[in-house]
Amino acid sequence: MKIIVGLGNPGIKFRKNRHNAGFMALDKVAEETRINMKTKKFDSVIGRDLIEKKEIILAKPQTFVNLSGQAVSKLVNFHKIDPEDLIVIHDDADIEFGRIRVKKNGKSGGHNGIESIIDALGNENFSRIRIGIGRSIHCEDLKKYVLGNFNKLEMSKFDEILSRVLDAVVTIIEDGVDKAMNTFNALATI
């Protein structure tokens, strides 16, 4: 079993925020795989089905990004999975907009949601798919920037980015995280 978590903030006012890129990506995965995301359990909205003949749980924590570890640890502990079977999809301001990066494990890189998950699990050995949101040259306040909405130009390219994230998820499930890193980390910006 794999648990795939998209990070974001619940509520309509946050829906198009850069910080909700993980939620947007998980919605794309659910839509393309026809996994129904209606169940509310473990402080998350979840869906469960098969992708490439493997049991998958999709989860959108409803605890807000900075407290994501609360929900993720409940899911991981209840289903008794190894952290290596956890994939977390999230925004990353240190990656230019239009790129994604797959990461096998490691520190949080300053992302509070990832830090919360590492703290709650006591383990950093889980995969991440990082969606580049870049940094604004006009906005020095990072919090204000990540909580701001994607602009029209960014939104026009976002469906293609989300398709790339979906392909990365499927690659991790079918061929492992190393193959996904080799395939997607080298791709050019969209």
N, C-alpha and C positions, 0 to 999 in steps of 0.2 A: 504494500500500500504506500502511496505517496500522498502527502498533504501539500497542497499548493495554496499559499497565502498571498493575497494582494493587500498592500498597505494603503490606507487612506483614512480620511475623516468622514464619519457618517453625517448625513444631512444634506438637503438639497443645496444649501448655500455653498457647500464645499465641492460640489460635483465636478466642476471644471477647473479646480485648483491644480497647480503643478504637483502639489503634495499628494494628489489623488491619482497619480499615474498608475499606481499599483492596482487600485480599484478598477480603473478603466481597462487595464490589461486583463484583469481577472474576468471582467464582464465580457470581454472579447473571447477569452478562452471558453467561458460558459456558453456563449452564443454559438460559437463555431462547433463545439462538441455536443451541443444540445443538452447540457447539464442544467437542470432546474435549480436555481439558487433561491429557494423560498424558505427553507428550514432555518429556524433561529435556535441555536444551541451553542454552548460554550462561549457566550458573549460574542457570537459571530453569526453572520448569515452564511449558511453553508449549502453545498450541493454535493451529491455523491453519485458516481457512476464509473464507467470504464472508459479509459483512453488507451488505445493500442493494446487492448485486452488486459490492462492493469487497473486495479482498483485505485480510484482517485477521489480525494476529498478536496473541493475548492472552498476556500474560506475568506470572508471579508470581516476582519475584526471590527466590532462596533465600539471599541474602547478608546478611539482616537489614536492617531499614529504613535504618539509618545508613550502610550501604555499598551502597545500591541502585544507585548510579552505575556500579559495576563491571559488574553484569549488564546494565544498560540500555545502556551504551556498547558492549558486545559485540554486542547485538542491532542497534542503530542502525548501527554500522560494518559489520557483516556484510551487512546488507540494503541498505546504502547509501541510507538514507532521509534526507531533510531533517528536522531537529528539529521543524519545523512539522507533520510527519506523525506526531508522537509525542503521545499523550494519557496523562497520568499521573493516576491516581485515588488520593487519599490523605486521611487524617484531618486535621482542622484544629481546634485547641483555641480559636482566636480567632473561630470561627463558632459561633453557638448551636446546640445539638443540635436536629435536625429540619430544618435548612436545608442546601442544597448551593449552592455557588458555582462557576461556570465562570470560568476565568481564561485569557487568551490567552497570556501570557508574563510575565516579570518575575522579581523576586528570590524567595528561598526563604520569606520571611516567618518565618524561624526554624525551619523544618521541616528537620531534619537529612537526611532522605531526599532531599528536593528539592535541598538544598544539595549533596549528594553527586552527584546527577545533573547539576546545573549545572557542577560542577567537572570531572566526567568528560567531559562533552560540550564543555566550553568555550563553552557557549551556553545562554541562558535562554529561547530562543524556541520553547517547546513549550507545549501546552495542558495545563491541569490541571482536574480536577473535584475540588473540595474538599468533603469531607463533614464537616459541623459536628459536633463532639463536645462543644463547650462546655468550661467549666471548672467544677470542683467548688468550692462554697463551703466545703466541709469539708476539702478536701485542698489544702494549699498547695504540695506537691511535685508539679510538673507531670509529671515522669518517672513517679512512682508512679501518678498519675492516668491517664496515657495507656496505661500497661502494666496497668492494672486492667481487669476485665471490665465490659462493659455490664451495667447492672442489669436487672431484669425489666421494668420500665416501658419503658426504652429499647429492649430487645429486642422488645417487643410492637409498637413503631412502626417497627422497623428494616426490615422487609420493604417497607413503603411507601416508605421513604427509598431503598432499593436500586432499587426500580422507577423512581423519579425519576432516579436515576443512569443506569440503562439508557436511559431516554428521552433524557437529555442526550448519552450516547454516540452514539446513533442520529442525533440532531440534528446533532452535530458532523460525523459521517460524511456525512450527506445534504446539509446546508445550510451547514455551516461553523461555526466557533467563535463568530463574532459573533452569529449567529442564536441559538445555544445560550445565550450570555451574556444576550441580551435576553429570552429566554424563561424561563430558570431562575433567574437572579439576583434577579428581582422576586417570585418565589413566596413565599408565607407559610410559616411554620414548620409542620411536620407535627405 
